[in-house]
Amino acid sequence: MTVWLWLLAACGLAFLTKLSGYLVPQRLLGSPAVVRVSGCITVGLLASLVTMNAVADGQALALDSRLLALGAAVVALLLRAPFLLVVVVGATAAALGRLAGLP
């Protein structure tokens, strides 16, 4: 198969997956167990994404200014800062870390 056929097959599979979500009955989606599990899965996926972007460099562990930025952003969140301020605090921490010589 060529790359274009694989690409079309992947697009079709993605469309069918999305379409199957509309075919699930509402009574199944509204059950407390499904709501609880979907909430936990969302939090877990977001936490793993943040962790991988903060400490991973390919397949190696990288402890650099991104980890410093994540720590500063967590402190800002714990202090109940607005989201925009959390982003600015994280970016400032990363910039200061790089200025101090962290990779």
C-alpha positions, 0 to 999 in steps of 0.5 A: 500500500502506498502512503496515500492509501494508509492515510485515507484508511486512517481518515476513514477509521477516525471518522468511523470512530467518531461516528460510533460515539453518536450511536451509543445510547444516551442511557449508557452515557448518563450512568454515574459509572461512565461519568466518573470513569470518563472524568478520571481518564481525562485527568489522567491523560492530561497529567501524563501529557503534562509530565511527558512534555515537562521531563521527557526529551525523546526517550531520555529523562531531561531535567531542565528549565521546563521542570522549573516552569512546571513547578512555578506554575503549580505554585501559582495554581495553588495560590489560585492565580488566574490562568493567564498569570499562571502561564506568565509565571511559568514562562518567566521561570523557564526564561530565568532558568535558561538565563541561569544556564539550565538547558 
